[in-house]
Amino acid sequence: MKNIFTLLAVLFVCQITAAQDYKFGKVSKEELAETFNPLDSSASATYLYKYRKTFFEYDHDKGFQLITEVHERIKIYNQEGFDYATKAINLYKSGSHQEIARNLKAYTYNLVDGKIEDAKLKKDGIFKTEKSKYRNETKFTMPNIKEGSVVEYEYKIISPFYQNVDDFHFQHAIPIKKLEAEFQAPEYYNFKVNMKGFLQIRPKIENKRDKITFNNKSRTGQQGSVRTSFSSSDLEFTKKVSTYNLENIPALKDEPYVNNINNYRSSVKYELSYVKMPQSTIKYYSTTWEDVVKTIYKSSSFGSELNKSGYYEDDIDALISSVSDPKKRIALIFDFVKSRVKWNSYNSKYTSNGVRKAYKEQVGNVAEINLMLTSMLRYAGLEANPVLVSTRRNGIPLFPTREGYNYVISCVELPTGNVLLDATNKYGSPNVLPFRTLNWEGRIIKKDGTSSLVSLYPNENSKNSILMMASLTEEGDLEGSYRSVKTNHRALSYRERYNNADEDDFLEKLENNYDGLEVSDFKVSNAVELSKPVMESYKFFKESQADIIGDKIYFSPLFFLRSKENPFKLEKREFPVDFGYPSSTTYRITINIPEGYKVESIPEASALVLPDNLGMFKYILSQNASTIQLLIDTKMNSSIISPLYYDTLKAYFKQLIEKENEQIVLTKV
């Protein structure tokens, strides 16, 4: 019966799709009356129509420009879908060249008393801002949004950056009923096509003829008798046209522990391979990782910056003159750079103002800081090289593109192994990189320009050891003391949150995180002493941590620390689980039970083990007359877990959470 209803829903959607008019402004009453997506009732909104066309257009003054036309129609079912009434258009710029958005037209449609009413987006609803030196933004929010509204907009982007074609995205967080896309490229521009994602996407490819008309003006004769004549000539060429036509595309559901959902979004990337204009030589662009690396390394904003050393030599000589141990030299130089140059929050593999200026002004972007660090380490006699990295937000560089890497760190090769360093974070330490950089593999570049891959994930577990002494009252209230000791990435994360916050705000968030915990005598040790674990301690009081029924008391021995919800909810997961780094957590909890009560029952000891030593969970309870001791030890030994283990991992967390929520029962003596 379920299959019959599914088939009927598909047939219904197909009939609606076939009859729909996708011309701008032709919104139907059926679209406005729809209260949910028949194929995904959980969707808060749906793309009714998504259209994009990207093509080359010849300008007689500027040459070929890249034009992108966008038309989108979105149905909003409920308040959760209101976010789709706001659109941000990213516009890139470099020097005097910049992209421009034009011909923006947008309306909101509502069904009122059986009639369609529209509200036009006005100029005061459009906001243009400069987001950085490389990007502008045009943003608008649609007017008169209600549950059931349909919003529709179209615009054009004119770009001088013909070599950078934005990805064609065919899947989003909400479903798409109808998608049409087209990419046109004249024969002078050869593009390599890279596809990713789980949808079967096959474009229709055609070759079509086109032409450019050149208008010429000439003057003949002598002064007083000048005649102007006009003529025109055509340059005919072939263009390759790729069209995509898809229907009923399911939403790409995000879930916890995904490094970047865009890595798994079905999309197509057009990467420029070469340009061959008439009567000109071929200009090649990056086609292999070797090409990419050579192009980056030869840049004056990368490779040559590594060779500059005069600006820091005296300082480094004084710093390391009495130190010969390589690890101590690394630590001294690393700490020196972190304290000397502040990161300006710009990610880049290229310098902006150069290492000399960054050193002098004590502020720089990622490349200026970490290329400077690499250069100093080399000057100190260490085998140091830059490592190209793609941040988690930038995605995984699956294909050899120049945009694949947007960041650079430093690597020192020692007989005991590689030491990875990023001096942009003042709380970082050797082999403890900022979380944003923990993204599969980086590409290390040697002095001769060759490259190889290096894992960015740490091998050593980040630990969190928790010790809690608590007393439970017969009213069910809990008071006691708490201490945690954190190492590596756990310590880094804590220091970033604590040292960059007002302590009162930090305590308020801590209390709110545990739903009204009252904290006193709060103390943090080693907040800036990076060679030691960071320690947090406080006393606490929390009401209603047990259920009292008759003469019995029921409670979980983890109290407010227990996990309540399985983070993994999808029936099927097609992308890896990314924890960022291996970790272990240990709880040692001692509970004093109320006077006049005894233990009636406690949960049994338990142990769970994931296959291939991926992780484990151990739970042990013991008791004497008035005290209960709980030991929980959990380990996740791998940063990345393949989707092949998803069902096992989901079941593991289900059992772990059930165990943490099992209750101890006390009864009156």
TANORFEN-V882056 format. One record per residue. SS is DSSP state (alpha for helix, beta for strand, coil for the rest). PHI is phi as a letter, one per 30 degrees, with the letter a starting at -180 (999 if undefined). PSI is psi in radians with two decimals (999 if undefined). Layout:
ss=(SS;SS)
phi=(PHI;PHI)
psi=(PSI;PSI)
This chain:
ss=(coil;alpha;alpha;alpha;alpha;alpha;alpha;alpha;alpha;alpha;alpha;alpha;alpha;alpha;alpha;alpha;alpha;alpha;alpha;coil;coil;coil;coil;coil;coil;coil;coil;coil;alpha;alpha;alpha;alpha;alpha;coil;coil;coil;beta;coil;coil;beta;coil;coil;coil;coil;beta;beta;beta;beta;beta;beta;beta;beta;beta;beta;beta;beta;beta;beta;beta;coil;coil;coil;beta;beta;beta;beta;beta;beta;beta;beta;beta;beta;beta;beta;beta;beta;coil;coil;alpha;alpha;alpha;alpha;alpha;alpha;alpha;beta;beta;beta;beta;beta;beta;beta;beta;beta;coil;coil;beta;beta;coil;beta;beta;beta;beta;beta;beta;beta;beta;beta;beta;beta;beta;beta;coil;coil;beta;beta;beta;beta;beta;beta;coil;coil;alpha;alpha;alpha;beta;beta;beta;beta;beta;beta;beta;coil;coil;beta;beta;beta;beta;beta;beta;beta;coil;coil;coil;coil;coil;coil;coil;coil;beta;beta;beta;beta;beta;beta;beta;beta;beta;beta;coil;coil;coil;coil;beta;coil;coil;coil;beta;beta;coil;coil;coil;coil;coil;beta;beta;beta;beta;beta;beta;beta;beta;beta;beta;beta;beta;coil;coil;beta;beta;beta;beta;beta;beta;beta;beta;coil;coil;coil;coil;coil;coil;coil;beta;beta;beta;beta;beta;beta;beta;beta;beta;beta;beta;beta;beta;beta;beta;beta;beta;beta;beta;coil;coil;beta;beta;beta;beta;beta;beta;beta;beta;beta;beta;beta;beta;beta;beta;beta;beta;beta;beta;beta;beta;beta;beta;beta;beta;beta;coil;coil;coil;coil;coil;coil;coil;coil;coil;coil;coil;alpha;alpha;alpha;alpha;coil;coil;beta;beta;beta;beta;beta;beta;beta;beta;beta;coil;coil;coil;coil;coil;coil;coil;beta;beta;coil;coil;coil;coil;alpha;alpha;alpha;alpha;alpha;alpha;alpha;alpha;alpha;alpha;coil;coil;coil;coil;alpha;alpha;alpha;alpha;coil;coil;coil;coil;coil;coil;alpha;alpha;alpha;alpha;alpha;alpha;alpha;alpha;coil;coil;coil;coil;coil;alpha;alpha;alpha;alpha;alpha;alpha;alpha;alpha;alpha;alpha;alpha;alpha;alpha;alpha;alpha;coil;beta;beta;coil;coil;coil;coil;coil;coil;coil;coil;coil;coil;coil;alpha;alpha;alpha;alpha;alpha;alpha;alpha;coil;beta;beta;coil;alpha;alpha;alpha;alpha;alpha;alpha;alpha;alpha;alpha;alpha;alpha;alpha;alpha;alpha;coil;coil;coil;coil;beta;beta;beta;beta;beta;beta;coil;coil;coil;coil;coil;coil;coil;coil;coil;coil;coil;coil;coil;coil;coil;coil;coil;beta;beta;beta;beta;beta;beta;beta;beta;coil;coil;beta;beta;beta;beta;beta;coil;coil;coil;coil;coil;coil;coil;beta;coil;coil;beta;coil;coil;alpha;alpha;alpha;coil;coil;coil;beta;beta;beta;beta;beta;coil;coil;coil;coil;coil;beta;beta;beta;beta;beta;coil;coil;coil;coil;coil;coil;beta;beta;beta;beta;beta;beta;beta;beta;beta;beta;beta;coil;coil;coil;coil;coil;beta;beta;beta;beta;beta;beta;beta;beta;beta;coil;alpha;alpha;alpha;alpha;alpha;alpha;alpha;alpha;alpha;alpha;alpha;alpha;coil;coil;coil;alpha;alpha;alpha;alpha;alpha;alpha;alpha;alpha;alpha;alpha;alpha;coil;coil;coil;coil;beta;beta;beta;beta;beta;beta;beta;beta;coil;coil;coil;coil;coil;coil;coil;coil;beta;beta;beta;beta;beta;beta;beta;beta;beta;coil;coil;coil;coil;beta;beta;beta;coil;coil;beta;beta;beta;beta;coil;coil;coil;alpha;alpha;alpha;coil;coil;coil;coil;coil;coil;coil;coil;coil;coil;coil;coil;coil;coil;coil;beta;beta;coil;coil;coil;coil;beta;beta;beta;beta;beta;beta;beta;beta;beta;beta;coil;coil;coil;coil;beta;beta;beta;beta;beta;coil;coil;coil;coil;beta;beta;beta;beta;coil;alpha;alpha;alpha;coil;beta;beta;beta;beta;beta;beta;beta;beta;beta;coil;coil;coil;beta;beta;beta;beta;beta;beta;beta;beta;beta;beta;coil;coil;coil;beta;beta;coil;alpha;alpha;alpha;alpha;alpha;alpha;alpha;alpha;alpha;alpha;alpha;alpha;alpha;alpha;alpha;alpha;alpha;alpha;coil;coil;coil;beta;beta;beta;beta;beta;coil)
phi=(999;e;d;d;d;d;d;d;d;d;d;d;d;d;d;d;d;d;c;d;c;c;d;e;j;c;d;c;d;d;d;d;d;d;c;a;d;e;c;a;d;d;d;d;a;b;d;d;a;b;b;b;b;b;a;c;b;d;c;d;c;c;i;d;b;c;c;b;c;b;b;b;b;b;c;c;d;a;d;d;d;d;e;d;d;c;b;c;c;d;b;d;b;a;i;d;c;a;d;b;c;b;h;d;b;a;b;c;c;b;c;b;h;i;c;d;c;c;b;d;d;c;d;d;c;c;b;c;b;c;d;a;d;c;a;c;b;c;b;b;b;d;d;h;d;b;d;j;d;c;c;b;a;b;a;b;c;c;b;d;c;d;d;c;c;d;e;d;c;c;b;b;d;b;d;b;d;b;b;b;b;b;b;c;b;d;e;d;c;c;c;c;c;c;c;b;j;c;d;d;c;b;d;d;c;b;c;b;c;b;a;c;c;c;c;c;b;b;b;b;j;c;e;j;b;c;c;c;b;b;b;b;b;c;c;d;a;c;b;c;c;c;c;b;b;b;b;h;d;d;d;c;d;d;a;e;i;c;d;a;d;d;d;c;d;d;a;b;c;c;c;d;c;a;b;b;d;e;i;b;d;d;c;c;c;d;b;b;d;d;d;e;d;d;d;d;d;d;d;d;c;b;e;d;d;d;d;d;b;e;d;b;e;d;d;d;e;d;d;c;e;c;c;c;d;e;d;d;d;e;d;d;d;e;d;d;d;e;d;d;b;c;d;c;i;c;d;a;d;c;d;c;c;j;d;d;d;d;d;d;d;i;a;a;d;e;d;d;d;d;d;d;e;d;d;d;d;d;d;d;i;c;d;c;b;d;b;d;b;c;d;e;d;d;j;c;d;d;b;d;b;d;d;d;c;b;a;b;b;b;b;c;c;c;e;d;k;d;c;c;b;b;d;d;c;d;c;d;b;e;i;b;d;e;e;d;c;d;b;i;b;c;c;d;c;d;d;d;j;d;b;a;d;b;d;c;d;d;c;c;d;c;c;b;c;c;b;b;c;b;b;c;c;d;d;j;d;b;b;l;b;b;b;b;b;b;b;h;d;d;d;e;d;d;d;d;d;d;d;c;b;d;d;d;d;d;d;d;d;d;d;d;d;c;h;j;d;c;c;b;h;d;b;b;c;i;d;b;d;d;d;c;d;d;b;b;b;a;c;b;b;b;d;h;c;a;c;c;b;i;c;c;b;c;a;d;d;d;h;d;d;d;d;c;b;d;d;c;c;d;d;b;b;c;b;d;c;c;d;i;a;d;b;b;b;b;c;b;b;c;b;c;d;d;d;j;b;b;d;c;a;b;d;d;d;a;b;b;b;d;d;h;h;d;a;a;b;b;b;b;c;b;a;b;e;b;b;b;c;c;b;b;b;b;b;b;d;b;d;b;b;d;d;d;c;d;e;d;d;d;d;e;d;d;d;d;d;d;d;d;c;d;c;d;c;c;b;d;d)
psi=(-0.73;-0.72;-0.62;-0.80;-0.68;-0.75;-0.74;-0.69;-0.75;-0.79;-0.69;-0.81;-0.74;-0.67;-0.75;-0.77;-0.75;-0.56;-0.13;2.49;2.09;0.18;2.54;2.27;-0.19;0.94;2.37;2.81;-0.57;-0.69;-0.71;-0.51;-0.28;2.27;-0.24;2.81;2.11;-0.44;-0.14;1.50;-0.25;-0.17;2.32;-0.31;2.91;2.40;1.92;-0.62;2.34;2.09;2.39;2.36;2.17;2.26;2.94;2.41;2.33;2.23;2.24;-0.40;-0.55;-0.13;-2.74;2.32;2.71;2.15;2.31;2.16;2.31;2.38;2.11;2.44;2.15;2.29;2.27;2.06;-0.64;-3.12;-0.52;-0.41;0.02;-0.44;-0.48;0.01;-0.04;2.32;2.32;2.21;2.02;2.30;2.05;2.69;2.68;1.98;-2.20;-0.08;2.40;2.70;2.65;2.36;2.29;2.92;0.65;2.25;2.28;2.49;2.62;2.36;2.39;2.65;1.96;2.02;0.72;0.03;2.58;2.15;2.42;2.62;2.15;2.42;2.20;2.92;-0.55;-0.08;0.07;2.26;2.22;2.16;2.68;1.93;-0.58;-3.12;-0.18;-0.08;2.31;2.89;2.33;2.09;2.46;2.62;2.24;2.54;2.80;0.82;2.32;2.92;2.17;-0.12;2.71;2.24;2.56;2.37;2.73;2.64;2.97;2.43;2.22;2.12;2.33;-0.14;1.26;-0.35;-0.19;1.69;2.09;2.56;2.52;1.95;2.22;0.13;2.44;-3.09;-0.20;2.76;2.83;2.15;-0.71;2.23;2.29;2.32;2.66;2.42;2.22;2.37;2.23;2.80;-0.30;-0.29;2.04;2.16;2.46;2.41;2.15;2.22;2.59;2.91;3.14;-0.05;2.54;1.81;2.11;1.97;2.73;2.16;2.25;2.66;2.22;2.71;2.54;3.04;2.74;2.26;2.15;2.15;2.21;2.56;2.29;2.66;2.42;2.86;-3.04;3.01;2.27;-0.25;1.02;2.30;2.29;2.30;2.63;2.52;2.88;2.69;2.62;2.42;1.91;2.55;2.92;2.44;2.52;2.17;2.09;2.15;2.51;2.35;1.85;2.69;2.63;1.01;2.19;2.74;2.59;1.83;2.18;2.77;2.75;2.71;0.82;2.18;-0.73;1.99;-0.41;-0.39;-0.40;0.06;2.30;2.13;2.93;2.32;2.20;1.98;2.16;2.18;-0.86;2.82;2.28;1.64;2.74;2.32;0.56;2.79;2.81;2.34;2.00;2.51;-3.14;2.23;-0.33;2.89;-0.55;-0.73;-0.76;-0.87;-0.78;-0.74;-0.76;-0.82;-0.61;-0.19;2.45;-0.29;0.20;-1.44;-0.79;-0.40;-0.46;-0.41;-0.09;2.23;-0.27;-0.53;-0.30;-0.10;-0.78;-0.71;-0.73;-0.66;-0.81;-0.54;-0.71;0.14;-0.55;0.17;2.22;-0.39;2.17;-0.75;-0.64;-0.65;-0.76;-0.85;-0.73;-0.82;-0.73;-0.84;-0.60;-0.82;-0.74;-0.68;-0.43;-0.76;2.17;2.42;2.32;0.20;0.12;2.22;2.34;2.61;-0.14;2.58;2.66;-0.90;-0.05;2.70;-0.63;-0.83;-0.69;-0.71;-0.71;-0.80;-0.14;0.61;2.47;3.00;-3.10;-0.85;-0.74;-0.68;-0.85;-0.44;-0.65;-0.80;-0.79;-0.76;-0.74;-0.70;-0.69;-0.74;-0.53;0.12;0.26;2.65;1.47;2.45;2.64;2.64;2.08;2.37;2.54;2.12;2.84;-0.66;-0.51;-0.33;3.10;2.22;1.48;-0.56;2.67;1.65;2.67;-0.41;-0.09;-0.55;2.37;0.29;2.77;2.40;-3.01;2.60;2.28;2.20;2.07;2.79;-0.48;-0.08;3.08;2.54;1.99;2.39;2.44;1.90;0.16;-0.39;2.03;-0.20;0.06;2.80;2.97;2.24;0.23;1.53;2.73;2.56;-0.57;-0.39;-0.11;1.43;1.36;-1.81;2.61;2.95;1.90;2.33;2.11;3.00;-0.49;0.08;-0.12;2.85;2.78;2.84;2.57;2.34;2.40;-0.22;2.44;2.71;-0.45;2.36;2.47;2.19;2.59;1.90;2.12;2.24;2.16;2.27;2.12;2.60;2.27;2.29;2.87;-0.21;-0.09;0.12;2.78;2.35;2.67;-2.77;2.63;2.42;2.38;2.56;2.13;2.50;2.87;-2.22;-0.52;-0.70;-0.74;-0.85;-0.75;-0.79;-0.69;-0.78;-0.74;-0.86;-0.37;0.18;2.74;2.37;-0.62;-0.73;-0.69;-0.78;-0.66;-0.72;-0.67;-0.81;-0.69;-0.58;-0.54;0.45;1.01;0.37;2.40;2.10;2.42;2.90;0.76;2.37;2.45;2.24;2.56;0.63;-0.52;-0.01;1.60;-0.31;-0.15;2.69;2.60;2.37;2.33;2.34;2.61;2.85;2.66;2.80;2.37;2.27;2.80;0.98;0.20;2.69;2.27;2.02;1.92;-2.21;0.37;2.63;2.28;2.30;2.70;2.30;-0.20;-0.24;-2.21;-0.13;-0.16;2.65;2.49;-0.29;2.39;2.15;-0.28;1.95;-0.37;2.53;-0.66;2.45;2.25;0.01;2.73;2.76;2.13;1.84;-0.17;-0.78;2.69;2.59;2.83;2.51;2.29;2.26;2.25;1.87;2.24;2.22;2.16;2.10;2.79;2.58;2.42;0.06;2.74;2.82;2.16;-0.73;2.58;2.69;2.61;2.73;2.64;2.65;2.32;2.47;2.26;2.65;2.78;0.57;0.56;-0.58;2.98;2.80;2.21;2.34;2.05;2.26;2.46;2.85;2.72;-2.77;-0.80;0.14;2.48;2.34;2.32;2.30;2.14;2.27;2.09;2.51;2.38;1.77;-0.12;2.43;-0.63;2.34;2.22;2.57;-0.27;-0.45;0.13;-0.84;-0.73;-0.75;-0.73;-0.76;-0.65;-0.85;-0.61;-0.82;-0.68;-0.80;-0.70;-0.71;-0.75;-0.41;-0.01;2.60;2.58;2.48;2.15;2.58;2.67;2.48;999)
